[in-house]
Amino acid sequence: MEEERKAAAGTGSLTGEALEAEDVLAGAEPWEPIETKLVLWSFVIAIIALVIGLFVVPTSVLH
């Protein structure tokens, strides 16, 4: 079974049997705190832009 999984992983296929989570995350870099802040601030900015857009678009259509 292990040989089949390693053989399938080398073929470039993305089947569930081919790769395990540990295999995918084996060479991953550690998550830095600045990256967490960047992601959170991106969500905050996206929400603010959505709220502004939901306010501006209907008022511009109605006038």
C-alpha positions in Angstrom: 0.0 0.0 0.0 2.8 2.4 0.9 4.6 1.7 -2.4 1.4 2.3 -4.3 0.9 5.7 -2.6 4.5 6.8 -3.2 4.2 5.6 -6.9 1.0 7.5 -7.3 2.4 10.6 -5.7 5.2 10.7 -8.2 2.8 10.7 -11.2 1.4 14.1 -10.6 -2.1 12.9 -9.8 -4.1 14.5 -7.0 -6.1 11.6 -5.8 -6.9 11.1 -2.2 -4.8 8.0 -2.0 -1.8 9.7 -3.5 -1.0 12.3 -0.9 -1.6 12.6 2.8 -1.7 15.8 4.8 1.7 15.1 6.3 3.2 14.7 2.8 1.8 18.0 1.6 2.9 19.9 4.7 6.3 18.3 5.0 8.3 21.2 3.5 6.1 24.0 4.7 7.5 27.1 6.3 6.3 28.1 9.8 3.5 30.7 9.9 4.8 34.1 11.0 2.8 36.4 13.2 3.0 39.2 10.6 1.3 36.9 8.1 -1.6 36.5 10.6 -1.9 40.2 10.9 -1.8 40.6 7.1 -4.6 38.1 6.7 -6.8 39.6 9.4 -6.3 43.2 8.1 -7.1 42.0 4.6 -10.5 40.7 5.9 -11.1 43.9 7.7 -10.4 46.0 4.6 -12.6 43.7 2.5 -15.5 44.0 4.9 -15.2 47.8 5.0 -15.1 48.0 1.2 -18.2 45.7 1.1 -20.1 48.0 3.5 -19.1 51.1 1.6 -20.0 49.4 -1.7 -23.4 48.3 -0.4 -24.1 51.9 0.7 -22.8 53.7 -2.4 -24.2 51.6 -5.2 -27.9 51.6 -4.1 -27.8 55.4 -3.4 -26.2 56.1 -6.8 -28.8 54.0 -8.6 -31.7 55.7 -6.8 -30.6 59.3 -7.7 
